Amino acid sequence: MSSPSSAVPSTLPTAASVPSPATAPEASTLAVSAPVGPAPAVSARVGSARGVPAGPTVAELLDFVRRTAEDTALIASLPLDPEGRTWVRLDGPRGSEAWLIGWPPGAGTGWHDHADSVGAFTTASGTLKEHSLAVRLPTDGWKTLELTDGVDRERELAAGQGRAFGQNHVHEVLNESDSVHAVSVHAYYPPLPRIRRFSRTGAVLRLEQTEVPEDWQ
């Protein structure tokens, strides 16, 4: 899971169009449509206007993961497991969160997002496939979304190829090889506050659970 900007729609479903958490029924469904017209670029920098130093730009995150993916000694040092993904925490630029991840054949993340963090990843070895949505989902007040035609995106990232993405980017990443491990480098800023995980059946996306850093660190 290219340009250092992700597809962010020009027209977004907002919280105002979704029942509030207090009133939303368990099976409430919201139709999410494809964006109309070109998508604006990802914000150049994530930070605070209150005197807090700004974090890295998405371009800087992408540059970091690309340079790190070229460190052959580091990539070779990652333990690989044929039964599941492996990962090692790295020091990302200027307070960002970074990971080196190993993908055995057939491994995948499932559908998920990254809350308000921007990020980037690059394949260091093997090939990864990313499926993503070209809309930003509402952040609260729903359990089930019906996606309309035209929101799906797909890209294949061979060794040395990467991409960056904006806030609330929804995707799944897979190693579709039946015999070759893949290794990738990922970076996020701010460090991930949560991850929402989804299941998908056809056009229906369902929120299954929300994870916090203690669940994966």
LUMLUMKOL-936941 format. One record per residue: residue in three letters; x negated, y negated, z of N, C-alpha, C in turn. Coordinates in pm, whole numbers, m for minus. Last residue first. Layout:
N
 code    n.X    n.Y    n.Z   ca.X   ca.Y   ca.Z    c.X    c.Y    c.Z
  ALA      X      Y      Z      X      Y      Z      X      Y      Z
...
END
This chain:
217
 code    n.X    n.Y    n.Z   ca.X   ca.Y   ca.Z    c.X    c.Y    c.Z
  GLN   m202    270   1910   m341    241   1950   m387    337   2058
  TRP     63    321   1858    m35    367   1759   m180    339   1799
  ASP    220    234   2068    258    359   2003    153    409   1905
  GLU    135    m13   2147    103     99   2235    134    234   2171
  PRO    251   m188   1953    111   m145   1944     73    m26   2032
  VAL    578    m42   1879    494   m150   1931    350    m99   1935
  GLU    837     38   1646    719     75   1721    645    m51   1765
  THR   1172    115   1602   1074      5   1606    959     47   1697
  GLN   1362    323   1377   1299    292   1505   1205    174   1489
  GLU   1537    314   1150   1532    431   1237   1471    400   1374
  LEU   1743    157    925   1647    132   1032   1651    248   1130
  ARG   1786    270    597   1837    272    733   1723    249    832
  LEU   1894    206    274   1781    198    366   1836    186    507
  VAL   2017    342    m17   2051    309    122   1926    318    210
  ALA   1981    436   m268   1975    290   m251   1999    248   m107
  GLY   1843    733   m165   1888    659   m282   1871    510   m259
  THR   1772    693    153   1843    790     71   1902    715    m47
  ARG   1519    636    387   1585    592    264   1646    710    192
  SER   1434    503    707   1457    616    618   1531    564    496
  PHE   1182    293    855   1309    313    788   1314    450    722
  ARG   1040    111   1126   1036    227   1037   1177    257    986
  ARG    864   m181   1205    995   m118   1190    983     m4   1090
  ILE    616   m256   1430    641   m198   1298    782   m141   1301
  ARG    468   m540   1594    562   m428   1588    564   m375   1445
  PRO    254   m707   1579    332   m707   1703    430   m591   1711
  LEU    m68   m674   1448     70   m628   1435    145   m630   1569
  PRO   m245   m982   1456   m241   m839   1485    m95   m792   1498
  PRO   m111  m1217   1205   m167  m1182   1336   m171  m1031   1355
  TYR   m295  m1005    993   m300  m1119   1083   m163  m1187   1086
  TYR   m466   m705    901   m342   m777    927   m369   m897   1017
  ALA   m610   m466    677   m627   m578    771   m497   m656    780
  HIS   m754   m151    581   m637   m238    598   m670   m349    697
  VAL   m892     79    357   m921    m21    459   m804   m120    462
  SER   m883    438    294   m850    299    265   m883    210    384
  VAL   m924    743    125   m962    660    238   m934    515    200
  ALA   m792   1066     39   m811    923     10   m850    853    139
  HIS   m869   1401    m67   m846   1301     36   m858   1160    m23
  VAL   m723   1606   m311   m829   1508   m281   m784   1413   m170
  SER   m510   1775   m382   m639   1835   m347   m744   1737   m295
  ASP   m284   1659   m475   m266   1788   m408   m398   1849   m363
  SER   m211   1310   m435   m298   1418   m482   m267   1547   m407
  GLU    m68   1104   m328      7   1205   m401    m80   1317   m456
  ASN    m60    937    m52   m163   1004   m129    m95   1120   m200
  LEU    136    639    m12    122    784    m18     m6    823    m91
  VAL    326    398    160    201    429     92    179    578    101
  GLU    605    179    139    549    307    184    426    334     99
  HIS    724   m144    259    666    m51    162    644     86    223
  VAL    794   m479    300    846   m344    322    789   m252    215
  HIS    675   m763    465    661   m679    345    704   m536    379
  ASN    680   m962    657    797   m874    643    795   m790    514
  GLN    457  m1186    486    530  m1144    604    650  m1057    568
  GLY    273  m1057    198    320  m1158    292    395  m1099    409
  PHE    m30   m892     87    116   m907     97    150  m1006    206
  ALA   m273   m769   m151   m236   m843    m32    m85   m860    m31
  ARG   m454   m480   m268   m349   m581   m280   m332   m650   m146
  GLY   m703   m303   m466   m629   m337   m346   m523   m440   m374
  GLN   m948    m71   m582   m832   m156   m609   m755   m182   m479
  GLY  m1144    108   m512  m1185    m27   m547  m1071   m122   m574
  ALA   m972    388   m634  m1084    339   m554  m1130    203   m605
  ALA   m635    289   m733   m751    378   m734   m863    315   m651
  LEU   m314    250   m678   m439    184   m639   m550    288   m631
  GLU    m17    187   m843   m117    289   m811   m250    219   m790
  ARG    306     65   m752    171     44   m806     80    155   m758
  GLU    640    m47   m783    547     66   m766    412     28   m822
  ARG    947   m175   m653    819   m196   m720    728    m77   m690
  ASP   1297   m241   m653   1185   m149   m632   1064   m187   m715
  VAL   1510   m398   m720   1428   m442   m607   1303   m355   m587
  GLY   1680   m312   m924   1578   m412   m956   1490   m455   m840
  ASP   2002   m266   m778   1903   m236   m881   1802   m349   m894
  THR   2027   m311   m417   2078   m313   m554   1966   m284   m653
  LEU   2055   m134   m115   1968   m205   m208   2028   m199   m349
  GLU   2217   m167    178   2235   m110     46   2156   m194    m53
  LEU   2112    m94    509   2114   m186    396   2138   m109    267
  THR   2190    m57    849   2189      3    716   2198   m106    610
  LYS   2173   m216   1074   2121    m79   1082   2106    m16    944
  TRP   2115   m553   1189   2165   m455   1092   2104   m318   1121
  GLY   1996   m757   1342   2140   m750   1329   2194   m653   1227
  ASP   1698   m903   1193   1779   m853   1304   1923   m833   1261
  THR   1569   m981    960   1488   m931   1070   1570   m867   1180
  PRO   1648   m889    623   1682   m961    746   1608   m900    864
  LEU   1371   m837    396   1488   m790    469   1521   m882    586
  ARG   1285   m970     90   1255   m974    233   1381   m936    308
  VAL   1218   m778   m203   1304   m867   m126   1255   m864     18
  ALA   1096   m577   m347   1072   m715   m386   1175   m809   m325
  LEU    945   m307   m181   1069   m377   m213   1039   m523   m240
  SER    725    m39   m296    760   m155   m214    892   m214   m262
  HIS    497    222   m295    632    183   m332    671     68   m241
  GLU    170    298   m389    255    215   m305    390    194   m371
  LYS    m68    555   m381     50    501   m449    130    418   m348
  LEU   m423    590   m401   m301    575   m324   m190    518   m411
  THR   m703    797   m453   m602    710   m512   m479    708   m422
  GLY  m1052    808   m355   m925    868   m392   m832    767   m455
  SER  m1167    536   m147  m1191    659   m223  m1058    728   m247
  ALA  m1063    289    m74  m1208    307    m80  m1247    432   m156
  THR   m810     64   m148   m849    205   m151  m1000    215   m166
  THR   m717   m200     66   m790   m156    m53   m823     m8    m40
  PHE   m477   m440    183   m547   m312    191   m611   m279     58
  ALA   m350   m700    393   m411   m656    268   m468   m517    290
  GLY   m101   m929    534   m203   m825    533   m258   m796    395
  VAL     84  m1102    789     43  m1085    650    m69   m982    649
  SER    340  m1039   1033    199  m1036    993    186  m1034    842
  ASP    594  m1017   1131    552  m1148   1080    405  m1153   1038
  ALA    646   m681   1038    696   m796   1111    644   m926   1049
  HIS    581   m489    853    474   m536    941    514   m663   1016
  ASP    773   m186    774    729   m323    750    626   m361    855
  HIS    825    127    593    803     46    713    773    m98    674
  TRP    870    462    486    904    321    467    889    245    599
  GLY    580    680    510    722    651    521    745    501    505
  THR    310    725    466    349    648    583    498    653    612
  GLY    168   1047    377    231    920    349    277    853    477
  ALA    m19   1314    221     16   1231    336     81   1101    292
  GLY   m110   1468      7     31   1473     41     74   1384    155
  PRO   m435   1513    132   m341   1532     20   m198   1543     70
  PRO   m502   1276    400   m514   1406    336   m416   1418    220
  TRP   m645    974    443   m519   1030    396   m543   1168    336
  GLY   m782    755    685   m799    870    598   m665    936    569
  ILE   m856    414    736   m756    521    742   m789    629    640
  LEU   m958    156    933  m1008    248    832   m922    373    844
  TRP   m818   m163   1010   m822    m18   1027   m885     49    906
  ALA   m781   m468   1196   m825   m394   1078   m839   m246   1111
  GLU   m646   m780   1279   m648   m637   1312   m685   m560   1186
  SER   m819  m1094   1329   m725  m1005   1261   m745   m861   1307
  GLY  m1004  m1270   1435   m893  m1226   1518   m792  m1136   1450
  ARG  m1185  m1317   1209  m1117  m1423   1284   m990  m1376   1355
  PRO  m1170  m1007   1036  m1216  m1146   1041  m1125  m1235   1125
  GLY  m1172   m706   1243  m1132   m785   1128  m1178   m930   1143
  ASP  m1328   m429   1341  m1324   m571   1374  m1291   m650   1248
  LEU  m1121   m132   1332  m1236   m212   1291  m1220   m355   1342
  ARG  m1023    191   1440  m1003     47   1449  m1133    m25   1411
  VAL   m959    467   1236  m1055    404   1327  m1030    254   1323
  TRP   m765    763   1169   m791    620   1161   m889    575   1267
  THR   m605   1016    967   m698    977   1074   m726    828   1058
  ARG   m317   1216    887   m400   1098    871   m490   1077    992
  GLY   m341   1580    876   m276   1451    899   m372   1336    883
  GLU   m470   1814    811   m335   1825    863   m265   1690    882
  PRO   m733   1778    739   m640   1824    634   m495   1826    680
  ASP   m901   1494    836   m824   1606    888   m726   1651    781
  LEU  m1215   1331    868  m1099   1363    787  m1033   1490    838
  PRO  m1384   1063   1024  m1346   1206   1028  m1218   1227    948
  LEU  m1583    832    857  m1448    858    907  m1420   1008    909
  SER  m1826    793    735  m1827    825    878  m1689    859    933
  ALA  m1790    712    477  m1828    851    497  m1823    892    644
  ILE  m1741    441    521  m1635    525    466  m1665    672    494
  LEU  m1995    358    611  m1878    349    697  m1767    442    649
  ALA  m2147    406    381  m2182    473    506  m2063    471    602
  THR  m2032    237    188  m2022    382    172  m2055    458    300
  ASP  m1860    m27    173  m1958     22    270  m1952    174    272
  GLU  m1649   m108     23  m1773    m81    m49  m1884    m31     43
  ALA  m1453   m172    201  m1435    m49    124  m1560    m11     44
  THR  m1541   m423    281  m1555   m311    373  m1542   m178    300
  ARG  m1467   m576     59  m1609   m563     94  m1632   m444    187
  ARG  m1186   m544     71  m1261   m502    m48  m1409   m482    m16
  VAL  m1120   m652    316  m1097   m509    294  m1172   m459    172
  PHE  m1207   m923    275  m1264   m839    381  m1243   m691    352
  ASP  m1042  m1009     66  m1187  m1005     46  m1254   m915    150
  LEU   m796   m996    198   m821   m910     82   m970   m900     55
  LEU   m836  m1192    392   m810  m1054    433   m840   m957    318
  GLU   m864  m1414    224   m977  m1373    307   m959  m1231    358
  ALA   m608  m1424    116   m722  m1404     26   m845  m1358    105
  VAL   m458  m1481    339   m442  m1349    279   m556  m1320    181
  THR   m677  m1645    578   m580  m1645    469   m564  m1503    416
  PRO   m710  m1606    935   m758  m1590    798   m644  m1600    697
  GLY   m555  m1859   1151   m617  m1730   1120   m663  m1723    977
  ALA   m627  m2175   1301   m555  m2091   1206   m630  m1962   1182
  PRO   m647  m2256   1646   m716  m2233   1518   m636  m2140   1428
  VAL   m395  m2457   1780   m455  m2324   1781   m523  m2300   1647
  GLY   m262  m2696   1756   m401  m2700   1797   m469  m2565   1806
  ARG    m10  m2637   1661    m25  m2690   1796   m169  m2683   1844
  ALA     50  m2508   1433     31  m2652   1421      5  m2716   1557
  SER   m110  m2197   1366    m22  m2279   1447    m54  m2426   1426
  GLY   m109  m1971   1087   m167  m2031   1206    m65  m2115   1278
  VAL   m202  m1841    783   m112  m1822    895   m177  m1881   1018
  ARG   m222  m1975    454   m285  m1948    583   m178  m1933    690
  ALA    m72  m1979    219   m218  m1968    211   m280  m1930    343
  SER    214  m1777    172    151  m1892    236      1  m1873    244
  VAL    253  m1627   m147    238  m1611     m4    171  m1735     53
  ALA    443  m1803   m398    322  m1738   m350    326  m1726   m199
  PRO    784  m1727   m493    679  m1818   m449    560  m1742   m395
  ALA    887  m1551   m785    871  m1553   m641    763  m1653   m603
  PRO   1113  m1661  m1046    981  m1625   m996    973  m1636   m846
  GLY   1455  m1528  m1055   1349  m1623  m1085   1218  m1582  m1021
  VAL   1611  m1371   m792   1636  m1435   m921   1527  m1538   m944
  PRO   1553  m1051   m635   1537  m1196   m644   1566  m1247   m784
  ALA   1812   m805   m591   1682   m845   m644   1674   m996   m649
  SER   2001   m784   m283   1985   m792   m427   1844   m828   m466
  VAL   2155   m589    m47   2037   m671    m72   2006   m667   m220
  ALA   2439   m562    153   2384   m544     19   2269   m641     m1
  LEU   2458   m409    464   2437   m534    394   2381   m503    257
  THR   2662   m243    694   2583   m233    572   2577   m369    505
  SER   2689    m97   1016   2706   m214    930   2612   m207    811
  ALA   2707    107   1197   2692    144   1056   2710     24    964
  GLU   2736    m18   1445   2623     72   1422   2600     96   1274
  PRO   2839   m362   1404   2866   m221   1426   2746   m137   1390
  ALA   2732   m657   1565   2716   m572   1448   2750   m427   1481
  THR   2739   m815   1787   2866   m781   1726   2854   m683   1611
  ALA   2484   m855   1877   2586   m831   1977   2716   m782   1916
  PRO   2333   m911   1651   2313   m783   1719   2424   m754   1818
  SER   2559  m1059   1404   2462  m1069   1512   2448   m936   1582
  PRO   2576   m970   1059   2638   m977   1191   2532   m985   1299
  VAL   2418  m1184    822   2421  m1054    887   2492  m1067   1019
  SER   2372  m1429    722   2457  m1342    642   2474  m1205    703
  ALA   2196  m1546    893   2332  m1598    892   2426  m1508    814
  ALA   1955  m1434    835   2024  m1383    952   2169  m1430    955
  THR   1960  m1400    472   1921  m1461    597   2000  m1402    712
  PRO   1814  m1289    173   1922  m1272    269   1876  m1327    403
  LEU   1664  m1535    m41   1650  m1432     60   1779  m1414    137
  THR   1532  m1619   m340   1657  m1622   m267   1657  m1507   m170
  SER   1281  m1569   m428   1318  m1709   m417   1451  m1725   m345
  PRO   1091  m1311   m258   1200  m1360   m342   1228  m1507   m322
  VAL    760  m1236   m304    855  m1284   m204    966  m1352   m279
  ALA    517  m1025   m380    642  m1073   m437    737  m1107   m325
  SER    203  m1153   m253    302  m1050   m273    427  m1111   m330
  SER   m135  m1219   m343     m5  m1268   m301     96  m1160   m332
  PRO   m379  m1161   m462   m372  m1186   m319   m245  m1257   m279
  SER   m286   m904   m701   m309  m1043   m666   m306  m1061   m516
  SER   m451   m622   m842   m348   m692   m771   m391   m831   m732
  MET    m89    149      0      0      0      0    m29    m48      0
END
